[in-house]
Amino acid sequence: MHLSQSKIFLVCLLSFVAGVGTSSFVSVPFAYVYSALLVMVVLLVILWSHRRYRIMALWGVFFILGAARLILSQPDFDDSRHIASYNGQDIVVQGVVAQEPDVRLDHQKLTISVRSITQPPPDPLLSKGGGIITPNHPLTPSSPEEGEVSGRLLIKTELYPEYQYGDLLEVRCAIEAPEQIEDFAYDKYLARYDIYSVCWRGKLVVIEPGRGNPAMEGILWVKTRFMGTINSIISEPHAAFLSGLLVGARRGIPEYLLEAFNRTGTTHIIAISGSNITIIRAVIIGFLQFIGVSRKRAFWCISAGITVFVIMTGATASVVRAGIMGIFVLLARQLGRPSRATNALVFTAFLMLLANPKILVFDAGFQLSFLATVGLVYINPMLQKFTDRLPDLAGAKEALVTTLSAMVTTTPLILYQFGRLSIVAPLANILIIPAIPPTMALGFAAGVAGMASQTLGEIAAWPAWLFLEYMIRVAEG
């Protein structure tokens, strides 16, 4: 077995990824995994002088490390210091709203970073079966430290009153473990965010606002201001649709329009992922090439554009990962050789899985970001060869080719994830996707102009409105 060091490194990383994936579907006690790791390390030492067997043992070590990393990411449900150990109980929770509230048409969901809990007096309204649930970990703390608990809690509550990121809340609720909803693994979906406890109804009281990260509060302020500007310069439902395209906000998008996107297999265009980053990158590259800036010199401009987009969407973990993947593509292009780009791509995925291994199987955003990057690294050069002789009007060709490159690799996953294999989906995507880059570029420019001047924003919004109207008609027709 004669492999270069770069290929050995690549297979080691892939073995780690395979270990994470296998452990996502096969539950194995950590004691067994730990024992297997010890055995593999011993074999590695014994076989060190034999190159072939040494390499195979090294791959085995990385595979087991991947499985171990996923297992270690799971909380100890028997540990009274984690909120999940109190599932099935009526408790009072104090915690901070850790993310921007997920506001829908008729409700809102809050992700709470729990700080402490106490056992409340009996409340028949929150009891189950006529009686209060007996706690597994009774809490009668004599000091705050005795009731300190960590973990995250998802709360579904009414649309009003509104809550903000950073609000310190006191919540009385009967919490429970999330469960699978029909064919949707809702429990696994929430686990990727380290959420193992949910509250579907409770009593919420704001104790103190402004307890979040100041930098994140500033980011969300910019996002809110930008969305408010969009709403003031463009009529509905176009404004809500544009907000979905630019920052992933679905609030205000009518149900009939969401159903139209779902029916035509185009819902993914308002789900922030690597595809959106791809479009942003394509628009900036096309514009810079149009004004004569070389691809290599454009690196910092594009990176800055992706960073601005990440900030405008609220800098959630999934968008940050997509942004990292987008910047990686720029580096991969500069590396030149496909083998180097492959190693860099897999290494980037390895680092992300090291930070959160649950995203491999249960985070569609990570999967779409990875596949979109694969399309840009491998499919884009092939499409560029076929379109060399075509004119590039104001960067439109670059934007279209880049978008199609990502579409080739992401479409199968999109059809699978969104659950509908519509016979019109391919045609609808072909008609809609080429319109997304100019729509996002024009919409973003109109929003920025509107933040400076209402009149200027309204004038700049007309071209964006025409593209939005076109995409809506295609989805509805």
C-alpha positions in Angstrom: 0.0 0.0 0.0 1.8 3.1 -1.3 -0.2 6.2 -0.3 1.1 9.8 -0.1 0.8 11.5 3.3 -1.9 13.8 2.0 -4.1 10.8 1.0 -3.4 9.1 4.3 -4.5 12.3 6.0 -7.6 12.5 3.9 -8.7 8.9 4.7 -8.1 9.6 8.4 -10.5 12.5 8.2 -13.0 10.5 6.2 -12.8 7.7 8.8 -13.6 10.2 11.5 -16.6 11.4 9.5 -17.7 7.7 9.0 -17.4 7.1 12.7 -19.7 10.0 13.5 -22.2 8.8 10.9 -22.2 5.2 12.1 -22.7 6.3 15.7 -25.6 8.5 14.6 -27.6 5.4 13.6 -26.1 2.7 15.8 -26.2 3.2 19.6 -23.2 1.7 21.3 -22.3 2.1 25.0 -19.4 4.4 25.5 -17.6 1.7 27.5 -17.5 -0.5 24.4 -16.2 2.3 22.2 -13.5 3.2 24.8 -12.4 -0.5 25.0 -12.3 -0.7 21.2 -10.2 2.5 21.1 -7.7 1.0 23.6 -7.4 -2.1 21.5 -6.8 -0.2 18.3 -4.2 2.0 19.9 -2.3 -1.1 21.2 -2.5 -2.5 17.7 -1.2 0.7 16.3 1.8 0.6 18.6 2.5 -3.1 17.9 2.2 -2.7 14.1 4.1 0.6 13.9 7.0 -0.9 12.0 4.6 -2.3 9.3 3.5 0.6 7.2 0.4 -1.0 5.7 -1.0 -2.3 8.9 0.0 0.9 10.7 -2.0 3.0 8.3 -5.1 0.7 8.6 -4.8 0.9 12.4 -4.6 4.6 12.3 -7.8 4.8 10.2 -9.5 2.5 12.8 -8.4 4.9 15.5 -9.9 7.9 13.7 -13.2 5.9 13.0 -13.5 5.1 16.7 -12.7 8.7 17.7 -15.5 9.9 15.5 -18.0 7.5 17.2 -16.7 8.5 20.6 -17.1 12.2 19.8 -20.8 11.8 19.0 -21.4 9.8 22.1 -19.6 12.4 24.3 -21.8 15.1 22.8 -24.9 13.6 24.4 -25.8 14.9 27.9 -26.0 12.8 31.0 -29.8 12.6 31.6 -29.1 11.3 35.1 -27.1 14.3 36.0 -29.2 16.7 38.1 -27.2 19.6 36.8 -28.7 19.3 33.3 -32.2 20.4 32.5 -33.0 17.2 30.6 -32.9 15.2 33.8 -36.1 17.0 34.9 -38.2 16.0 31.9 -41.7 15.1 32.9 -41.8 17.5 35.8 -43.4 20.8 36.8 -40.6 23.3 37.5 -39.8 26.9 37.6 -36.9 27.8 35.3 -34.8 30.9 35.1 -32.8 31.5 31.9 -31.8 33.8 29.2 -33.3 33.9 25.7 -30.2 32.6 23.9 -31.3 33.1 20.3 -33.4 35.4 18.3 -37.1 34.4 18.9 -38.5 32.2 16.0 -41.7 34.2 15.3 -44.4 32.6 13.2 -47.8 33.8 12.1 -49.6 32.5 15.2 -46.9 31.7 17.8 -43.3 32.1 18.7 -40.6 29.8 19.9 -37.9 30.7 22.4 -34.6 29.0 23.1 -33.7 29.5 26.7 -30.2 29.0 28.1 -31.2 27.6 31.6 -29.4 29.0 34.7 -31.4 27.7 37.6 -34.6 25.8 38.5 -36.7 25.5 41.6 -39.7 23.2 42.5 -42.9 25.2 42.4 -45.9 24.7 44.6 -48.6 22.4 43.1 -50.6 24.0 40.2 -53.5 21.9 39.0 -53.4 23.6 35.6 -49.9 22.2 34.8 -50.4 18.8 36.4 -51.0 15.7 34.3 -53.7 13.2 35.0 -55.0 15.2 37.9 -51.9 15.1 40.0 -48.5 16.7 40.2 -45.6 14.6 38.8 -43.2 13.3 41.4 -39.8 14.8 40.6 -36.8 12.7 40.0 -34.6 15.4 41.5 -36.6 17.3 44.2 -35.4 20.9 44.6 -35.6 22.8 47.8 -32.5 24.8 47.6 -31.4 26.9 50.6 -29.0 28.9 48.4 -29.0 29.7 44.6 -26.1 27.4 43.9 -28.0 24.3 44.9 -30.6 25.0 42.1 -28.1 25.9 39.4 -28.7 23.9 36.2 -27.4 24.1 32.6 -28.8 23.1 29.2 -31.3 24.5 26.8 -35.1 24.6 26.8 -37.4 25.2 23.9 -40.6 27.1 24.7 -43.6 27.5 22.5 -45.7 30.4 23.5 -48.3 32.9 22.2 -47.4 35.5 19.7 -47.8 38.3 22.2 -46.2 39.6 24.4 -43.0 39.7 22.3 -39.7 38.6 23.8 -36.2 39.6 22.8 -32.8 38.1 22.6 -31.1 38.5 26.0 -34.3 38.7 28.1 -33.9 37.0 31.5 -37.1 35.0 32.0 -38.8 33.1 34.8 -40.8 30.2 33.3 -43.2 27.9 35.1 -43.8 24.9 32.9 -44.2 21.1 32.8 -41.2 20.3 30.6 -40.9 17.1 28.6 -38.6 15.4 26.2 -39.1 16.1 22.4 -40.6 13.2 20.5 -40.6 12.1 16.8 -43.5 13.6 14.8 -44.7 11.0 12.4 -41.8 10.5 9.9 -39.9 13.6 11.2 -37.2 12.9 13.8 -38.0 16.1 15.7 -36.0 15.0 18.7 -32.9 14.5 16.6 -33.6 17.8 14.9 -33.5 19.7 18.2 -30.6 17.7 19.5 -28.3 19.3 16.9 -28.9 22.5 18.9 -28.3 20.7 22.2 -32.1 21.0 23.0 -33.4 17.9 24.9 -36.3 19.6 26.8 -39.4 21.4 25.5 -42.3 23.3 27.0 -45.5 23.6 25.0 -47.3 25.9 27.4 -46.1 27.8 30.4 -46.2 31.0 32.4 -43.5 33.5 31.3 -42.3 36.6 33.2 -39.5 38.9 32.1 -37.2 39.5 35.0 -34.6 41.7 33.3 -33.8 42.5 29.6 -30.4 42.9 28.1 -28.6 39.9 29.6 -27.3 38.6 26.3 -24.1 39.1 24.4 -23.7 42.8 23.4 -22.2 41.9 20.0 -25.1 39.6 19.2 -27.6 42.2 20.3 -26.0 44.7 17.9 -26.1 42.1 15.1 -29.8 41.5 15.7 -30.5 45.2 15.9 -29.0 45.7 12.4 -31.1 42.7 11.1 -34.3 44.1 12.6 -33.6 47.6 11.2 -32.9 46.1 7.7 -36.1 44.0 7.7 -38.1 47.0 8.8 -36.7 49.0 5.9 -37.6 46.2 3.5 -41.2 46.2 4.8 -41.5 49.9 4.4 -40.3 50.1 0.8 -41.9 47.0 -0.8 -45.5 45.9 -0.6 -46.6 42.5 0.7 -46.2 39.6 0.1 -43.1 40.6 -1.8 -41.4 42.2 1.2 -41.8 39.1 3.3 -40.6 36.9 0.5 -37.5 39.2 0.0 -36.8 39.0 3.8 -36.9 35.2 3.5 -34.4 35.3 0.6 -32.0 37.7 2.2 -32.1 36.8 5.9 -34.2 33.6 6.1 -37.1 35.2 7.9 -40.4 33.5 7.2 -42.5 35.8 9.4 -45.3 37.4 7.3 -45.0 35.0 4.3 -48.6 34.0 3.6 -49.5 30.3 4.0 -50.7 30.1 0.4 -47.3 31.3 -0.8 -45.4 28.9 1.4 -47.6 26.1 0.2 -46.9 27.1 -3.4 -43.2 26.9 -2.8 -43.6 23.6 -1.1 -45.8 22.2 -3.9 -43.3 23.2 -6.6 -40.2 22.0 -4.6 -38.7 25.5 -4.3 -39.0 26.0 -0.5 -35.3 25.7 -0.2 -34.8 29.2 -1.6 -36.0 30.8 1.7 -34.0 28.3 3.8 -30.6 29.9 4.6 -27.9 27.5 3.7 -24.7 27.1 1.6 -26.8 27.7 -1.5 -27.6 31.2 -0.4 -23.9 31.8 0.3 -23.1 30.5 -3.1 -25.5 33.0 -4.7 -24.0 35.9 -2.7 -20.5 34.8 -3.7 -21.6 34.5 -7.4 -23.1 38.0 -7.4 -20.0 39.6 -5.9 -17.7 37.7 -8.3 -19.7 38.7 -11.3 -19.8 42.3 -10.3 -16.1 42.5 -9.6 -15.2 40.8 -12.8 -17.5 43.2 -14.6 -15.5 46.2 -13.2 -12.2 44.5 -14.0 -11.1 43.1 -10.6 -9.2 39.8 -10.8 -10.4 36.8 -9.0 -7.5 36.6 -6.7 -7.7 40.2 -5.7 -11.4 39.9 -5.1 -10.9 37.4 -2.2 -11.2 40.0 0.6 -14.1 41.7 -1.0 -16.0 38.5 -1.3 -15.1 37.4 2.2 -16.3 40.7 3.5 -19.6 40.3 1.5 -20.2 36.9 3.0 -19.4 38.2 6.5 -22.0 41.0 6.0 -24.6 38.4 4.9 -23.9 36.2 7.9 -24.3 39.3 10.2 -27.5 40.4 8.4 -29.1 36.9 9.0 -28.4 37.0 12.7 -25.1 35.0 12.7 -26.8 31.7 13.7 -24.6 28.7 14.0 -25.9 27.2 10.7 -25.3 30.4 8.7 -21.9 30.8 10.2 -21.0 27.3 9.1 -22.4 28.1 5.6 -20.3 31.2 5.6 -17.2 29.2 6.5 -17.9 26.8 3.6 -18.3 29.8 1.3 -15.0 31.3 2.2 -13.4 27.9 1.9 -14.4 27.8 -1.8 -12.4 30.9 -2.4 -9.4 29.3 -0.7 -9.9 26.1 -2.7 -9.9 28.1 -6.0 -6.6 29.7 -5.0 -5.1 26.3 -4.0 -5.6 25.3 -7.6 -5.0 21.5 -7.5 -8.1 19.4 -6.9 -6.4 17.1 -4.4 -5.5 20.1 -2.2 -9.1 21.4 -2.5 -10.5 18.0 -1.5 -8.3 17.8 1.6 -9.2 21.3 2.6 -12.9 20.6 2.1 -12.9 17.4 4.2 -10.7 19.1 6.8 -13.2 21.9 7.1 -16.0 19.4 7.6 -13.9 17.6 10.1 -13.4 20.7 12.2 -17.2 21.4 12.1 -18.0 17.9 13.2 -15.4 18.1 15.9 -17.3 21.1 17.3 -20.8 19.6 16.8 -20.9 16.0 15.5 -24.8 16.0 15.4 -24.9 18.2 12.4 -23.7 15.5 10.0 -26.9 13.5 9.9 -29.5 15.8 11.4 -28.6 19.3 10.0 -29.9 19.8 6.5 -28.2 23.2 6.4 -24.8 21.7 6.9 -25.5 19.0 4.3 -26.6 21.6 1.8 -23.6 23.8 2.5 -21.3 20.9 2.0 -22.9 19.7 -1.2 -23.0 23.3 -2.6 -19.3 23.6 -1.9 -18.7 20.2 -3.7 -20.6 21.6 -6.7 -18.5 24.7 -6.8 -15.2 22.9 -6.5 -15.9 20.1 -9.0 -18.9 20.9 -11.2 -18.2 24.6 -11.7 -15.0 24.2 -13.6 -16.7 21.8 -16.0 -19.6 24.2 -16.6 -17.2 27.1 -17.1 -15.6 25.2 -20.0 -19.0 24.8 -21.8 -19.8 28.5 -21.3 -16.4 30.1 -22.2 -17.7 31.5 -25.5 -20.9 32.9 -24.0 -20.9 36.7 -23.2 -20.8 37.7 -19.6 -23.2 40.6 -19.3 -22.5 42.5 -16.0 -21.4 39.2 -14.4 -24.7 37.4 -15.2 -22.9 34.4 -16.7 -20.7 33.9 -13.7 -23.7 34.1 -11.3 -25.8 31.7 -13.4 -23.0 29.1 -13.8 -22.1 29.2 -10.1 -25.7 28.9 -9.1 -26.3 25.9 -11.4 -23.1 24.2 -10.1 -24.5 24.3 -6.6 -27.9 23.2 -7.9 -26.6 20.1 -9.5 -25.3 18.7 -6.2 -27.9 20.0 -3.8 -31.1 19.2 -5.7 -31.3 15.5 -4.8 -31.0 16.3 -1.1 -33.5 19.2 -1.4 -36.1 16.9 -2.9 -35.4 14.3 -0.2 -35.4 16.7 2.8 -38.5 18.6 1.8 -40.4 15.4 1.3 -42.1 16.0 -2.1 -41.0 14.8 -5.4 -43.0 17.1 -7.6 -43.0 16.5 -11.4 -42.8 20.3 -11.8 -40.0 20.8 -9.3 -37.2 20.5 -11.9 -38.8 23.0 -14.2 -39.8 25.4 -11.4 -36.2 25.4 -10.1 -34.8 26.0 -13.6 -37.1 29.0 -14.0 -36.7 30.4 -10.5 -33.0 29.8 -9.6 -31.5 32.0 -12.3 -33.6 34.9 -11.0 -32.4 34.6 -7.4 -28.9 36.3 -7.8 -30.2 39.5 -9.3 -33.2 39.5 -6.9 -30.9 39.2 -3.9 -28.5 41.8 -5.2 -31.2 44.3 -6.1 -33.1 43.6 -2.9 -30.1 44.1 -0.7 -29.1 47.3 -2.5 -32.7 48.6 -2.1 -32.7 47.8 1.6 -29.4 49.6 2.1 -30.6 52.6 0.1 -33.8 52.6 2.1 -31.9 52.7 5.4 -30.4 56.0 4.1 -33.5 57.4 2.4 -37.1 56.2 2.2 -37.6 57.7 -1.2 -34.4 56.4 -2.6 -35.2 52.9 -1.2 -38.6 52.9 -2.8 -37.2 53.8 -6.2 -34.4 51.2 -6.0 -37.0 48.6 -4.9 -38.9 48.5 -8.2 -36.4 46.3 -10.1 -36.3 43.9 -7.2 -40.2 43.8 -7.0 -40.3 42.8 -10.7 -38.1 39.8 -10.1 -40.0 38.9 -6.9 -43.3 39.0 -8.8 -41.9 36.8 -11.5 -40.8 34.1 -9.0 -44.1 34.3 -7.1 -46.0 33.8 -10.4 -43.8 30.8 -11.3 -44.4 29.2 -7.9 -48.1 29.8 -8.1 -48.5 28.9 -11.7 
